Amino acid sequence: MNPTYTAVATSSGRDDRAVTSDGQLDVQLALPKEMGGTGDGVNPEQLFAAGWAACFATTLDLIAQRHGLDATDVAVTAEISLVPAGAGFTLAAALRVGLPDHLSGEPGNRLVEAAHRSCPYSSATRGTIPVEVVVE
């Protein structure tokens, strides 16, 4: 494997810090209130949602550009849920894709499908967690 880029981050847990090797990200993590924590920090699911939303939007824009379409006004909202499973949890996701009017209907739906096939986050989760993709 010959990666183009590798992100490196270190953390000791959900109630500690997460820091990237380059120091660009240094966040206080906290267990969500819904899970008995203080909620006084971000949690891994929020970080995952932010990364997936950004990656998906960028992927969709790149595919649109290849087809001569403008997708700069696309807004992707990723929802990452912790779902009880046995003695622990699993993840579930929803991607809500807001398209500008000029991409509504079939052209936009095709772009979203292509982005979901190509986005690295979508590829990494394919077949491992339930993912709902909603075009809004």
C-alpha positions as a Markdown table, in Angstrom:
| # | Residue | x | y | z |
|---|---|---|---|---|
| 1 | Met | 0.0 | 0.0 | 0.0 |
| 2 | Asn | 1.3 | 3.4 | -1.0 |
| 3 | Pro | -0.9 | 6.0 | 0.8 |
| 4 | Thr | -1.1 | 9.6 | -0.5 |
| 5 | Tyr | -1.8 | 10.9 | 3.0 |
| 6 | Thr | -2.0 | 9.4 | 6.5 |
| 7 | Ala | -3.7 | 11.2 | 9.4 |
| 8 | Val | -2.4 | 10.3 | 12.8 |
| 9 | Ala | -4.2 | 11.1 | 16.0 |
| 10 | Thr | -3.8 | 9.9 | 19.6 |
| 11 | Ser | -6.3 | 9.7 | 22.5 |
| 12 | Ser | -6.6 | 7.9 | 25.8 |
| 13 | Gly | -10.4 | 7.7 | 25.7 |
| 14 | Arg | -13.7 | 9.4 | 25.5 |
| 15 | Asp | -13.1 | 11.7 | 28.5 |
| 16 | Asp | -9.6 | 12.8 | 27.4 |
| 17 | Arg | -8.0 | 14.8 | 24.6 |
| 18 | Ala | -7.5 | 13.8 | 21.0 |
| 19 | Val | -4.5 | 15.3 | 19.3 |
| 20 | Thr | -3.2 | 14.9 | 15.8 |
| 21 | Ser | 0.5 | 14.4 | 15.2 |
| 22 | Asp | 0.8 | 17.8 | 13.5 |
| 23 | Gly | -1.0 | 19.6 | 16.3 |
| 24 | Gln | -3.7 | 21.0 | 13.9 |
| 25 | Leu | -6.4 | 19.2 | 15.9 |
| 26 | Asp | -6.4 | 19.2 | 19.7 |
| 27 | Val | -9.8 | 18.7 | 21.2 |
| 28 | Gln | -11.2 | 17.9 | 24.6 |
| 29 | Leu | -13.4 | 14.8 | 24.3 |
| 30 | Ala | -16.3 | 14.1 | 26.6 |
| 31 | Leu | -18.9 | 11.3 | 26.9 |
| 32 | Pro | -22.3 | 12.6 | 25.7 |
| 33 | Lys | -24.9 | 13.6 | 28.3 |
| 34 | Glu | -27.1 | 10.9 | 26.8 |
| 35 | Met | -24.6 | 8.3 | 27.9 |
| 36 | Gly | -24.1 | 9.7 | 31.4 |
| 37 | Gly | -21.2 | 12.1 | 30.6 |
| 38 | Thr | -20.9 | 15.8 | 31.0 |
| 39 | Gly | -21.1 | 16.5 | 27.3 |
| 40 | Asp | -18.4 | 19.2 | 27.8 |
| 41 | Gly | -16.4 | 18.3 | 24.8 |
| 42 | Val | -16.8 | 16.7 | 21.4 |
| 43 | Asn | -17.1 | 13.0 | 21.0 |
| 44 | Pro | -15.8 | 10.5 | 18.4 |
| 45 | Glu | -19.2 | 10.3 | 16.7 |
| 46 | Gln | -19.2 | 14.1 | 16.1 |
| 47 | Leu | -15.7 | 13.9 | 14.7 |
| 48 | Phe | -16.7 | 11.0 | 12.4 |
| 49 | Ala | -19.8 | 12.8 | 11.3 |
| 50 | Ala | -17.8 | 16.0 | 10.5 |
| 51 | Gly | -15.2 | 14.1 | 8.5 |
| 52 | Trp | -17.8 | 12.0 | 6.6 |
| 53 | Ala | -19.9 | 15.1 | 5.7 |
| 54 | Ala | -16.9 | 17.0 | 4.4 |
| 55 | Cys | -15.5 | 14.0 | 2.4 |
| 56 | Phe | -18.9 | 13.2 | 0.9 |
| 57 | Ala | -19.5 | 16.8 | -0.1 |
| 58 | Thr | -16.1 | 17.1 | -1.7 |
| 59 | Thr | -16.5 | 13.8 | -3.5 |
| 60 | Leu | -19.9 | 14.9 | -4.8 |
| 61 | Asp | -18.5 | 18.2 | -6.0 |
| 62 | Leu | -15.6 | 16.5 | -7.8 |
| 63 | Ile | -17.9 | 14.1 | -9.6 |
| 64 | Ala | -20.2 | 17.0 | -10.6 |
| 65 | Gln | -17.3 | 18.9 | -12.0 |
| 66 | Arg | -16.3 | 15.9 | -14.2 |
| 67 | His | -19.9 | 16.1 | -15.6 |
| 68 | Gly | -19.8 | 19.9 | -16.1 |
| 69 | Leu | -22.1 | 20.5 | -13.2 |
| 70 | Asp | -21.9 | 23.0 | -10.3 |
| 71 | Ala | -22.3 | 21.4 | -6.9 |
| 72 | Thr | -20.7 | 24.1 | -4.8 |
| 73 | Asp | -23.9 | 24.8 | -2.9 |
| 74 | Val | -24.4 | 21.3 | -1.7 |
| 75 | Ala | -24.7 | 20.8 | 2.0 |
| 76 | Val | -24.2 | 17.3 | 3.5 |
| 77 | Thr | -25.3 | 16.5 | 7.1 |
| 78 | Ala | -23.9 | 13.3 | 8.5 |
| 79 | Glu | -25.7 | 11.7 | 11.5 |
| 80 | Ile | -23.7 | 9.1 | 13.3 |
| 81 | Ser | -25.7 | 7.1 | 15.9 |
| 82 | Leu | -24.5 | 4.8 | 18.7 |
| 83 | Val | -26.9 | 1.9 | 18.7 |
| 84 | Pro | -27.0 | -0.7 | 21.6 |
| 85 | Ala | -25.8 | -4.1 | 20.4 |
| 86 | Gly | -25.2 | -7.0 | 22.8 |
| 87 | Ala | -23.0 | -5.8 | 25.6 |
| 88 | Gly | -21.8 | -2.8 | 23.7 |
| 89 | Phe | -22.7 | -0.5 | 20.8 |
| 90 | Thr | -22.5 | -0.4 | 17.0 |
| 91 | Leu | -22.8 | 2.5 | 14.6 |
| 92 | Ala | -25.6 | 3.6 | 12.2 |
| 93 | Ala | -25.5 | 6.5 | 9.9 |
| 94 | Ala | -27.7 | 8.8 | 7.8 |
| 95 | Leu | -26.4 | 11.2 | 5.2 |
| 96 | Arg | -28.7 | 14.0 | 4.4 |
| 97 | Val | -27.7 | 15.7 | 1.1 |
| 98 | Gly | -29.1 | 19.2 | 0.4 |
| 99 | Leu | -28.9 | 19.9 | -3.3 |
| 100 | Pro | -29.4 | 23.3 | -5.0 |
| 101 | Asp | -32.5 | 23.6 | -7.2 |
| 102 | His | -30.5 | 23.1 | -10.4 |
| 103 | Leu | -29.5 | 19.6 | -9.3 |
| 104 | Ser | -32.9 | 18.5 | -8.1 |
| 105 | Gly | -34.4 | 15.3 | -9.4 |
| 106 | Glu | -32.7 | 12.6 | -11.4 |
| 107 | Pro | -29.3 | 14.5 | -12.1 |
| 108 | Gly | -28.9 | 15.1 | -8.4 |
| 109 | Asn | -29.9 | 11.6 | -7.4 |
| 110 | Arg | -27.3 | 10.2 | -9.8 |
| 111 | Leu | -24.6 | 12.4 | -8.4 |
| 112 | Val | -25.4 | 11.4 | -4.8 |
| 113 | Glu | -25.4 | 7.7 | -5.7 |
| 114 | Ala | -22.0 | 8.2 | -7.5 |
| 115 | Ala | -20.6 | 10.1 | -4.5 |
| 116 | His | -21.8 | 7.3 | -2.1 |
| 117 | Arg | -20.0 | 4.7 | -4.3 |
| 118 | Ser | -16.8 | 6.8 | -4.4 |
| 119 | Cys | -16.5 | 8.5 | -1.0 |
| 120 | Pro | -13.8 | 6.9 | 1.1 |
| 121 | Tyr | -15.9 | 7.0 | 4.2 |
| 122 | Ser | -18.9 | 5.5 | 2.4 |
| 123 | Ser | -16.6 | 2.8 | 1.1 |
| 124 | Ala | -15.1 | 2.1 | 4.5 |
| 125 | Thr | -18.5 | 1.6 | 6.1 |
| 126 | Arg | -20.2 | -0.2 | 3.2 |
| 127 | Gly | -21.7 | -3.5 | 4.5 |
| 128 | Thr | -20.5 | -2.9 | 8.0 |
| 129 | Ile | -23.1 | -0.5 | 9.4 |
| 130 | Pro | -26.5 | 0.6 | 8.1 |
| 131 | Val | -26.3 | 3.8 | 6.1 |
| 132 | Glu | -29.4 | 5.8 | 4.9 |
| 133 | Val | -28.8 | 8.3 | 2.2 |
| 134 | Val | -31.5 | 11.0 | 1.9 |
| 135 | Val | -31.6 | 13.6 | -0.8 |
| 136 | Glu | -33.3 | 16.7 | 0.4 |
